Amino acid sequence: MAEVAENNPPRRGADTHRIVLVTGLSGAGKSTATKALEDLGFFCIDNLPIMLLPKLLELVSHGTSDEVQRLAIVVDAREGRFLDSTPGAIEEVRREGHQLEVVFFDCADDVLIRRFSETRRRHPLSPDGSVEEGIAEERRMLAQLRALADQIVDTSRMNVHELRDAITAKFGAPGEDDKLNVTLLSFGFRNGIPEASDLVFDVRFLPNPYFVEGLKPYPGTDPRVSHWVLERMQTQEFLARLESLLQFLIPQYRAEGKSYLTVSIGCTGGRHRSVVLAEELGRRLTEKHRANVKVTHRDVMKS
């Protein structure tokens, strides 16, 4: 066996590929994730029989084009009895030196049921039965794949935009200047912590303009609200400490090869304090530390 391994060493360099095996439950966001990967430059193939993956890579590797270096393969319950071939195919691909990551998209049953109801779709595994039965059968069929997953993405609290952002943060390439891309995301704890968060900070300890006469109707982007929040002593001290922390962390994350960092800042509803702090912190990081920063407000328009 040692002689065979010597004559057929694992591929390295130009002949290796980065492969994302996209799998998970129907309605959990596989289609959205695949489209996001396609936008990131992955060559996407839906419903490829898993036993053909090693052959596909062999054909691509020996082809004349070097354009297909990153692939996304969707494998799910449609494979049927061929699902049993998945562990062996994954092992063979990795043995050949390819970088393969299994990402499983999961979701709470009640959310899946609501999504199927809203779209009026039948569950693919229960066309004549209940959605609940289809979900249960699909979970059973995909249990082995879920156990093999390198990452499990729970989309229960994600909308399509948040899911796309999560995929971009995970699989997007860094910018030409190789900067770490920082997203400052304001949110309300009452609506749940954003799934894509790398760091989460709770600013509910700050005085709340919601209870100040004349400020409640306005969002944190309004100068009247931002001025009131920023003039608090607690706000300034917290901002200084958080700015210092991120000034230390950003180069460390960049040195470890991280391309995207999502810093979530939460208050009760996500309309006032968290919005003000995200805006001000974004300004400081951009102007003083030349960080590549994007500021997003998830809940600012929610009542």
C-alpha positions as CSV (number, residue, x, y, z in Angstrom):
1,M,0.0,0.0,0.0
2,A,2.9,2.4,0.8
3,E,4.1,1.9,-2.8
4,V,0.8,2.9,-4.2
5,A,0.7,6.0,-2.1
6,E,4.2,6.9,-3.3
7,N,3.2,6.5,-7.0
8,N,0.0,8.4,-6.6
9,P,0.6,11.3,-4.1
10,P,-2.3,13.6,-3.2
11,R,-2.7,16.5,-5.6
12,R,-1.4,19.9,-4.5
13,G,-1.4,23.4,-5.9
14,A,-3.2,24.2,-9.1
15,D,-4.9,20.8,-9.3
16,T,-6.7,21.2,-5.9
17,H,-10.1,22.7,-5.5
18,R,-12.1,24.4,-2.7
19,I,-15.4,22.6,-2.5
20,V,-18.4,23.6,-0.4
21,L,-20.9,20.7,0.0
22,V,-24.2,22.5,0.6
23,T,-26.8,20.3,2.3
24,G,-29.7,20.5,4.8
25,L,-33.4,20.7,5.1
26,S,-35.8,21.8,2.5
27,G,-36.9,25.4,3.3
28,A,-33.8,26.1,5.4
29,G,-32.1,28.3,2.8
30,K,-30.0,26.1,0.6
31,S,-31.1,27.9,-2.6
32,T,-30.3,31.3,-1.1
33,A,-26.9,30.1,0.1
34,T,-26.1,28.5,-3.4
35,K,-27.0,31.8,-5.2
36,A,-24.7,33.7,-2.8
37,L,-21.9,31.3,-3.4
38,E,-22.4,31.6,-7.2
39,D,-22.2,35.4,-6.8
40,L,-18.9,34.9,-5.0
41,G,-17.5,33.0,-8.0
42,F,-18.2,29.4,-7.0
43,F,-19.2,27.0,-9.8
44,C,-22.4,25.6,-8.5
45,I,-24.0,22.2,-9.3
46,D,-27.4,21.3,-7.8
47,N,-28.4,17.7,-7.1
48,L,-25.2,16.0,-8.3
49,P,-25.2,12.3,-7.5
50,I,-22.6,12.2,-4.7
51,M,-20.7,9.2,-6.1
52,L,-19.9,11.3,-9.2
53,L,-18.1,14.0,-7.2
54,P,-14.6,12.3,-7.4
55,K,-15.1,11.8,-11.1
56,L,-16.2,15.4,-11.6
57,L,-13.1,16.7,-9.9
58,E,-10.9,14.3,-11.9
59,L,-12.4,15.7,-15.1
60,V,-12.0,19.3,-14.0
61,S,-8.5,18.8,-12.7
62,H,-7.3,17.3,-16.0
63,G,-9.1,19.9,-18.2
64,T,-7.4,22.7,-20.1
65,S,-9.2,25.5,-18.1
66,D,-8.1,26.6,-14.7
67,E,-11.3,28.7,-14.2
68,V,-13.1,26.2,-12.0
69,Q,-11.1,26.2,-8.8
70,R,-14.0,26.7,-6.3
71,L,-17.1,24.5,-6.5
72,A,-20.4,24.4,-4.5
73,I,-22.2,21.1,-4.7
74,V,-25.8,20.7,-3.4
75,V,-26.5,17.3,-1.9
76,D,-29.7,16.6,-0.1
77,A,-32.6,14.2,0.4
78,R,-33.1,14.0,-3.4
79,E,-30.1,11.6,-3.4
80,G,-32.3,8.9,-1.9
81,R,-30.4,5.7,-1.4
82,F,-27.2,7.2,-2.8
83,L,-26.9,9.2,0.4
84,D,-25.1,6.2,1.9
85,S,-22.3,6.9,-0.5
86,T,-21.6,10.4,0.9
87,P,-19.0,9.6,3.7
88,G,-16.9,7.5,1.2
89,A,-17.1,10.2,-1.5
90,I,-16.1,12.9,1.0
91,E,-13.2,10.9,2.3
92,E,-12.0,10.1,-1.3
93,V,-12.1,13.8,-2.3
94,R,-10.2,14.9,0.8
95,R,-7.6,12.1,0.4
96,E,-6.9,13.6,-3.1
97,G,-5.9,16.8,-1.4
98,H,-9.0,18.9,-2.1
99,Q,-10.3,21.3,0.5
100,L,-13.9,20.2,1.1
101,E,-16.2,21.7,3.7
102,V,-19.7,20.3,4.5
103,V,-22.2,23.1,5.5
104,F,-25.6,21.9,6.8
105,F,-28.5,24.3,6.8
106,D,-30.9,23.6,9.6
107,C,-34.0,25.3,10.9
108,A,-36.6,24.9,13.6
109,D,-39.6,22.8,12.6
110,D,-42.2,25.5,13.4
111,V,-40.3,28.0,11.2
112,L,-40.1,25.5,8.3
113,I,-43.8,24.8,8.6
114,R,-44.5,28.5,8.5
115,R,-42.3,28.9,5.4
116,F,-44.0,26.1,3.5
117,S,-47.3,27.6,4.4
118,E,-46.4,31.1,3.3
119,T,-45.0,29.8,-0.1
120,R,-47.8,27.3,-0.5
121,R,-45.2,24.6,-1.4
122,R,-45.6,20.9,-0.7
123,H,-42.8,19.3,1.1
124,P,-40.8,17.2,-1.4
125,L,-40.8,14.1,0.9
126,S,-44.5,14.3,1.7
127,P,-46.4,15.5,-1.4
128,D,-49.6,13.9,-0.3
129,G,-49.1,14.1,3.5
130,S,-48.4,16.7,6.1
131,V,-45.4,19.1,6.1
132,E,-44.5,17.8,9.6
133,E,-44.2,14.2,8.3
134,G,-42.0,15.4,5.4
135,I,-39.7,17.3,7.8
136,A,-39.4,14.3,10.1
137,E,-38.5,12.0,7.3
138,E,-36.0,14.4,5.9
139,R,-34.3,14.8,9.2
140,R,-34.0,11.0,9.4
141,M,-32.5,10.7,6.0
142,L,-30.0,13.5,6.5
143,A,-28.9,12.6,10.0
144,Q,-25.7,11.1,8.8
145,L,-24.8,14.2,6.7
146,R,-25.6,16.5,9.6
147,A,-23.2,14.5,11.7
148,L,-20.5,14.9,9.1
149,A,-21.0,18.7,8.8
150,D,-18.1,21.0,9.4
151,Q,-20.6,23.8,10.1
152,I,-24.3,23.9,10.9
153,V,-26.1,27.1,10.0
154,D,-29.4,27.6,11.9
155,T,-31.5,29.9,9.7
156,S,-34.5,30.0,12.1
157,R,-34.0,33.7,12.8
158,M,-32.4,34.7,9.6
159,N,-34.0,36.5,6.6
160,V,-32.6,36.0,3.1
161,H,-30.4,39.1,3.5
162,E,-28.8,38.0,6.7
163,L,-28.2,34.5,5.2
164,R,-26.5,36.0,2.2
165,D,-24.3,38.2,4.5
166,A,-23.4,35.1,6.5
167,I,-22.3,33.2,3.4
168,T,-20.4,36.2,2.1
169,A,-18.6,36.6,5.5
170,K,-17.7,32.9,5.5
171,F,-16.7,32.2,1.9
172,G,-16.0,35.7,0.3
173,A,-12.5,36.5,-0.8
174,P,-10.7,39.4,0.9
175,G,-10.4,42.7,-0.9
176,E,-7.4,43.6,-3.1
177,D,-5.8,45.5,-0.2
178,D,-6.2,42.4,2.0
179,K,-8.0,44.4,4.7
180,L,-10.3,42.8,7.2
181,N,-13.9,43.7,6.3
182,V,-15.7,44.8,9.5
183,T,-19.5,44.9,9.7
184,L,-21.0,46.8,12.6
185,L,-24.5,45.5,13.0
186,S,-27.1,47.2,15.3
187,F,-30.0,45.0,16.5
188,G,-32.7,44.6,19.1
189,F,-32.5,41.8,21.6
190,R,-36.2,41.4,21.5
191,N,-35.8,40.2,17.8
192,G,-32.9,37.8,18.6
193,I,-29.2,37.9,18.3
194,P,-28.0,38.0,14.6
195,E,-26.8,34.5,13.6
196,A,-23.7,35.9,11.7
197,S,-22.3,37.6,14.8
198,D,-18.6,37.1,15.7
199,L,-18.7,39.5,18.6
200,V,-21.8,40.7,20.5
201,F,-22.0,43.8,22.8
202,D,-25.0,44.6,25.0
203,V,-25.6,48.4,25.4
204,R,-28.9,48.1,27.3
205,F,-27.1,49.6,30.3
206,L,-27.0,53.0,28.7
207,P,-29.7,55.6,29.3
208,N,-32.6,55.0,26.9
209,P,-33.9,57.9,24.7
210,Y,-37.1,55.9,24.2
211,F,-38.3,57.3,27.5
212,V,-37.3,60.9,26.7
213,E,-40.1,63.1,25.7
214,G,-39.7,64.1,22.0
215,L,-37.1,61.5,21.1
216,K,-39.1,58.2,21.1
217,P,-40.4,58.5,17.5
218,Y,-37.0,59.1,16.0
219,P,-34.3,56.5,15.1
220,G,-30.7,56.5,16.3
221,T,-29.7,58.0,12.9
222,D,-31.5,61.2,13.8
223,P,-29.1,63.9,15.1
224,R,-31.4,64.7,18.0
225,V,-31.2,61.1,19.3
226,S,-27.5,60.6,18.5
227,H,-26.5,63.8,20.3
228,W,-28.5,62.8,23.4
229,V,-27.0,59.4,23.6
230,L,-23.4,60.5,22.8
231,E,-23.4,63.2,25.4
232,R,-23.8,60.6,28.2
233,M,-20.6,60.0,30.2
234,Q,-21.3,56.2,30.1
235,T,-21.6,56.2,26.3
236,Q,-18.2,58.0,25.8
237,E,-16.4,55.7,28.2
238,F,-17.9,52.6,26.7
239,L,-17.1,53.8,23.1
240,A,-13.5,54.5,24.1
241,R,-13.1,51.0,25.6
242,L,-14.7,49.3,22.7
243,E,-12.7,51.3,20.2
244,S,-9.5,50.3,22.0
245,L,-10.6,46.6,22.1
246,L,-11.3,46.5,18.3
247,Q,-8.1,48.4,17.6
248,F,-6.3,45.5,19.2
249,L,-8.5,42.7,17.8
250,I,-8.7,43.7,14.1
251,P,-5.0,43.1,13.3
252,Q,-5.1,39.8,15.2
253,Y,-8.1,38.5,13.2
254,R,-6.4,39.7,10.0
255,A,-3.2,38.0,10.9
256,E,-5.1,34.7,11.3
257,G,-6.5,35.0,7.8
258,K,-10.0,36.1,8.7
259,S,-11.6,38.1,5.9
260,Y,-14.8,39.3,7.5
261,L,-15.7,40.3,11.1
262,T,-19.3,41.0,12.2
263,V,-19.6,43.0,15.4
264,S,-23.2,43.2,16.6
265,I,-24.3,45.9,19.0
266,G,-27.7,45.3,20.7
267,C,-30.2,47.3,22.7
268,T,-33.7,46.5,23.6
269,G,-35.5,47.3,20.3
270,G,-32.6,48.1,18.0
271,R,-33.9,51.6,17.1
272,H,-31.9,54.0,19.3
273,R,-28.9,53.2,21.4
274,S,-27.4,50.4,19.3
275,V,-27.9,52.4,16.1
276,V,-26.1,55.5,17.6
277,L,-23.1,53.4,18.8
278,A,-22.8,51.5,15.6
279,E,-22.7,54.8,13.6
280,E,-20.2,56.5,15.9
281,L,-18.0,53.4,16.2
282,G,-18.0,53.1,12.4
283,R,-16.9,56.7,12.0
284,R,-14.1,56.3,14.5
285,L,-12.8,53.1,13.0
286,T,-12.9,54.5,9.5
287,E,-11.4,57.9,10.2
288,K,-8.9,57.1,13.0
289,H,-7.9,53.5,12.2
290,R,-8.5,53.3,8.5
291,A,-10.6,50.2,8.9
292,N,-12.8,48.9,6.1
293,V,-16.2,49.3,7.8
294,K,-19.8,48.7,6.8
295,V,-22.6,49.8,9.2
296,T,-25.9,48.0,9.0
297,H,-29.1,48.5,11.1
298,R,-31.2,45.4,11.2
299,D,-34.1,46.5,13.4
300,V,-34.1,50.3,13.1
301,M,-37.4,50.3,11.1
302,K,-39.2,47.9,13.4
303,S,-41.6,49.3,15.9
